[in-house]
């Protein structure tokens, strides 16, 4: 069976404890993998203030799932979302090749930026250490 790449955004009730939110996310992850899906990435955006109240909540916890799966998984996954009372809203879309390419490109650029930032901070420490060593040598 042909698999597609999907992105599913889930809005979870932020009034729950962190452990409860983590268990909901892990349960959704298991649902995807048990139905023939393979998770590419999970983005936890955390608690965000909502623009308007959703089911009497002003704050929600956002989690984004990107996964490869057969097309029949969407109906099963959305049924799971509907039955879970802690999930306020959800949206699942099929990503086209342009979106996948964009995400991969952004992922690579963000990784390289992190590497540059971490190496520049290491260089600063090295320069400070070398200055300290020079001072010690002169004394």
C-alpha positions in Angstrom: 0.0 0.0 0.0 1.3 3.5 -0.9 2.3 5.7 2.0 1.9 9.5 2.1 3.5 12.1 4.4 1.0 13.7 6.8 1.2 16.5 9.3 -1.2 16.5 12.2 -1.6 19.5 14.5 -3.2 18.8 17.8 -4.4 21.3 20.4 -4.5 19.7 23.9 -6.1 21.2 27.0 -3.3 23.1 28.8 -4.9 22.8 32.2 -3.6 19.2 32.4 -0.3 18.4 34.2 2.8 17.9 32.1 2.7 14.1 32.8 -0.8 13.9 31.5 0.1 15.9 28.3 3.1 13.6 27.8 0.9 10.5 28.1 -1.6 11.9 25.6 1.3 12.6 23.1 2.8 9.1 23.6 -0.7 7.5 23.2 -1.1 9.4 19.9 2.4 8.3 18.8 1.5 4.7 19.6 -1.7 5.0 17.6 0.2 6.2 14.6 2.9 3.5 14.8 0.3 0.7 15.5 -1.6 1.6 12.4 1.3 1.3 10.0 2.7 4.8 10.4 6.3 5.9 10.9 6.9 9.1 12.8 9.3 11.5 11.2 9.2 14.3 13.7 7.2 15.5 16.7 7.3 19.2 17.5 6.0 20.3 21.0 5.3 24.0 20.8 4.1 24.0 24.4 1.4 26.1 26.0 0.2 29.1 24.0 -2.5 31.7 24.6 -5.4 31.2 22.2 -6.9 34.0 20.1 -10.4 33.0 21.2 -11.8 30.5 23.7 -12.0 26.9 22.6 -14.2 24.7 24.7 -13.9 27.1 27.6 -10.1 27.2 27.5 -7.9 30.3 26.9 -4.7 28.4 26.8 -3.8 25.3 24.7 -0.8 22.9 24.3 0.2 22.5 20.7 1.8 19.3 19.4 2.7 18.7 15.7 3.2 15.2 14.3 4.8 14.6 11.0 4.6 11.0 9.8 4.6 8.6 6.9 1.5 6.4 6.8 -1.0 4.7 4.5 -4.1 6.8 3.6 -6.5 4.8 5.8 -4.8 5.9 9.0 -6.3 9.4 8.8 -9.8 8.3 9.7 -8.6 6.1 12.5 -6.4 8.9 13.9 -9.1 11.5 13.7 -11.5 9.1 15.4 -9.0 8.8 18.3 -8.8 12.6 18.4 -12.6 13.0 18.6 -13.0 10.4 21.4 -10.3 12.0 23.6 -12.0 14.7 25.7 -8.6 16.4 26.4 -8.0 17.2 22.7 -9.7 20.5 21.9 -9.0 20.7 18.2 -7.0 18.9 15.5 -6.1 19.2 11.8 -4.4 16.6 9.7 -3.1 17.4 6.2 -1.3 15.5 3.5 2.0 17.1 2.7 3.0 17.5 -1.0 6.5 17.2 -2.3 7.1 21.0 -2.1 6.2 21.1 1.6 8.4 18.1 2.4 11.3 19.7 0.5 10.8 23.0 2.4 10.7 21.2 5.8 13.9 19.2 5.0 15.6 22.4 3.9 14.6 24.3 7.1 15.6 21.4 9.2 19.1 21.3 7.7 19.5 25.1 8.0 18.4 25.1 11.6 20.8 22.3 12.4 23.7 24.2 10.8 22.8 27.4 12.6 22.9 25.6 15.9 26.3 24.1 15.1 27.6 27.6 14.2 26.2 29.1 17.4 27.7 26.3 19.6 31.1 26.5 17.9 31.3 30.3 18.2 30.5 30.0 21.9 33.2 27.4 22.3 35.7 29.7 20.5 34.9 32.5 23.0 35.7 30.2 25.9 38.9 29.1 24.2 40.0 32.7 23.6 39.3 33.6 27.3 41.3 30.6 28.4 44.2 31.5 26.2 44.2 35.0 27.5 44.3 33.6 31.1 47.2 31.3 30.2 49.1 34.3 28.7 48.6 36.3 31.9 49.8 33.3 34.0 52.9 32.9 31.8 53.8 36.6 32.2 53.6 36.6 36.0 
